[in-house]
Amino acid sequence: MTILQKVQQAKFIKSLNNIYCRLMPCENGIGVFAIRHIPKLTNPFKENYNESFMLIEIDKLTNVDSGILKIIKDFCPLQDKYYIVPKRGLGVIDISFYVNHSLQHNIIINKKNLNFYTIRDIKKGEELTVDYNTYDDLVEEYKNNE
C-alpha cells in the first residue's frame, strides 16, 4: 500500500466520526434518522460537500422535462416564486435534501453558511426534521447576495 493510500484511508476513517445519520423509510416516504446520539448544536451533515445555492424563478422552468421538474419540486425549497437550487446541478443532492418538515423540528438551518444544526440532543433512531417555513428568509438573503 502506498503512502497516499494510507493517508486516504486514515482520512476516511477519521471522517466516520462525523457521520450521524442515514436514510430510512418513514410515514412521509423517506426521512433522515439518527444512527447514534447527536449532541445539541452539532452539524449532522458535516461530511457532506459544502454546496452553494442559487435562486431560479418558476417561470424559467416552463420548458424543462417533467421528470426533471419533479426532482426540483421534490428536493428544492420553493419560496415565493423561486426555487432554491444547487449551483452545481441536481447531481449533488445529498442526504440533507431528504430532511422532512415539522413544526416540532429538531434542526435549524444557519442562514449565513446554509449548514444545519441540531437545536437539542437527538436520540439514536429519531428522525431529523426542520421547519420549512424558515426557508422564507433564505430567498431574501439570496436576492441581496446575487
Backbone torsions as a table, in degrees:
resi	resn	phi	psi	omega
1	MET	NA	134.8	-178.9
2	THR	-77.3	165.2	176.8
3	ILE	-61.9	-41.2	178.7
4	LEU	-59.8	-44.1	179.3
5	GLN	-63.3	-39.3	178.3
6	LYS	-64.5	-42.0	178.6
7	VAL	-64.3	-44.2	179.3
8	GLN	-62.2	-41.8	178.8
9	GLN	-64.7	-43.1	179.4
10	ALA	-62.8	-41.1	178.3
11	LYS	-63.5	-41.9	177.9
12	PHE	-62.4	-47.7	-179.7
13	ILE	-59.5	-42.5	178.6
14	LYS	-63.9	-37.7	-178.9
15	SER	-64.5	-23.2	-179.5
16	LEU	-64.0	-22.0	176.6
17	ASN	-65.2	-19.4	-178.3
18	ASN	-101.9	11.3	177.6
19	ILE	-94.8	121.7	-176.8
20	TYR	-122.3	-16.1	-167.2
21	CYS	-135.8	164.8	171.4
22	ARG	-150.2	161.2	175.6
23	LEU	-81.9	141.1	177.2
24	MET	-149.3	155.7	175.2
25	PRO	-64.8	147.3	176.5
26	CYS	-150.9	-178.3	-178.0
27	GLU	-65.0	-20.8	177.7
28	ASN	-92.7	5.1	-178.1
29	GLY	113.2	-82.0	177.9
30	ILE	-129.9	140.9	177.2
31	GLY	-140.3	173.3	178.8
32	VAL	-104.8	125.2	-175.9
33	PHE	-124.1	145.2	177.9
34	ALA	-71.7	130.6	176.0
35	ILE	-95.7	-6.5	175.7
36	ARG	-160.8	172.0	178.7
37	HIS	-57.5	136.2	175.7
38	ILE	-119.8	115.7	-179.5
39	PRO	-66.9	154.2	174.8
40	LYS	-55.2	143.3	178.2
41	LEU	69.1	23.1	177.7
42	THR	-96.3	140.5	170.1
43	ASN	-82.7	106.7	-175.6
44	PRO	-74.4	-6.0	-178.6
45	PHE	-120.1	30.9	-174.0
46	LYS	-56.6	-33.7	-177.6
47	GLU	-81.1	-6.3	177.6
48	ASN	-73.1	152.6	177.0
49	TYR	-59.5	138.7	179.3
50	ASN	-80.4	90.8	-172.0
51	GLU	-81.3	148.2	171.6
52	SER	-100.4	150.1	-177.0
53	PHE	-125.8	163.9	176.3
54	MET	-145.9	166.0	176.3
55	LEU	-95.7	141.5	171.9
56	ILE	-135.9	129.6	-178.6
57	GLU	-71.7	145.0	179.5
58	ILE	-54.2	-43.5	-174.6
59	ASP	-68.8	-11.9	175.0
60	LYS	-78.0	-10.4	-174.4
61	LEU	-105.1	13.2	-174.6
62	THR	-63.6	-29.2	-178.5
63	ASN	-101.6	11.7	-179.3
64	VAL	-80.8	141.2	178.1
65	ASP	-51.9	140.6	-175.1
66	SER	-62.1	-33.8	177.9
67	GLY	-66.3	-40.0	177.9
68	ILE	-69.8	-40.7	178.5
69	LEU	-61.0	-36.5	177.7
70	LYS	-63.9	-39.4	177.0
71	ILE	-61.2	-45.5	178.7
72	ILE	-59.9	-47.0	-179.4
73	LYS	-63.8	-36.4	-177.7
74	ASP	-75.7	-31.4	-170.2
75	PHE	-117.0	-16.1	-174.8
76	CYS	-110.0	125.8	-179.5
77	PRO	-59.2	137.0	175.6
78	LEU	-108.6	121.2	176.6
79	GLN	-133.4	129.3	-173.5
80	ASP	57.4	-120.3	180.0
81	LYS	-113.5	22.6	-176.7
82	TYR	-122.1	139.4	166.0
83	TYR	-95.6	142.4	173.2
84	ILE	-96.9	110.8	-172.0
85	VAL	-120.9	152.5	176.3
86	PRO	-67.7	133.7	-179.6
87	LYS	-61.2	-32.2	-177.6
88	ARG	-85.7	2.5	177.3
89	GLY	104.4	174.8	-175.0
90	LEU	-72.9	-15.5	-179.7
91	GLY	-68.3	-9.6	-178.6
92	VAL	-97.9	9.0	179.4
93	ILE	-60.5	125.6	-178.7
94	ASP	-118.5	-172.9	-175.2
95	ILE	-57.4	-31.3	-177.5
96	SER	-64.8	-21.7	178.9
97	PHE	-73.1	-10.0	-178.9
98	TYR	-97.1	5.2	178.8
99	VAL	-67.9	127.3	-179.3
100	ASN	-86.9	164.2	-178.9
101	HIS	-85.6	142.3	169.7
102	SER	-158.7	141.1	172.7
103	LEU	-74.3	-18.7	174.5
104	GLN	-101.8	50.0	-174.6
105	HIS	-68.8	160.9	178.8
106	ASN	-123.5	1.4	172.1
107	ILE	-133.4	157.5	176.3
108	ILE	-129.8	164.3	175.6
109	ILE	-107.0	131.8	176.8
110	ASN	-81.0	119.5	-175.0
111	LYS	-69.3	-20.0	-179.4
112	LYS	-79.0	-44.8	-175.8
113	ASN	-115.6	-0.3	179.1
114	LEU	60.2	23.8	173.1
115	ASN	-92.0	150.8	174.5
116	PHE	-89.3	149.1	176.2
117	TYR	-140.2	143.6	177.1
118	THR	-74.3	141.8	179.7
119	ILE	-100.1	-3.5	175.0
120	ARG	-159.9	170.6	173.8
121	ASP	-62.1	141.1	178.5
122	ILE	-119.4	130.5	-177.4
123	LYS	-82.7	152.8	173.3
124	LYS	-54.1	132.3	179.5
125	GLY	92.0	-11.6	-178.6
126	GLU	-81.3	140.9	177.5
127	GLU	-78.2	138.7	173.9
128	LEU	-87.4	131.3	179.7
129	THR	-136.9	157.3	179.1
130	VAL	-134.4	153.8	175.2
131	ASP	-84.9	107.3	-178.9
132	TYR	-58.7	-24.8	179.9
133	ASN	-61.7	-22.9	179.6
134	THR	-72.4	-11.9	178.0
135	TYR	-72.9	-16.3	-179.5
136	ASP	-53.1	-43.7	-177.8
137	ASP	-67.1	-24.6	-178.6
138	LEU	-64.3	-35.3	-179.7
139	VAL	-61.5	-46.2	178.8
140	GLU	-63.0	-39.9	178.5
141	GLU	-59.8	-44.7	-179.6
142	TYR	-69.0	-39.1	178.3
143	LYS	-59.7	-38.0	-178.8
144	ASN	-75.4	-22.0	-176.4
145	ASN	-102.0	-7.4	-177.6
146	GLU	-84.0	NA	NA
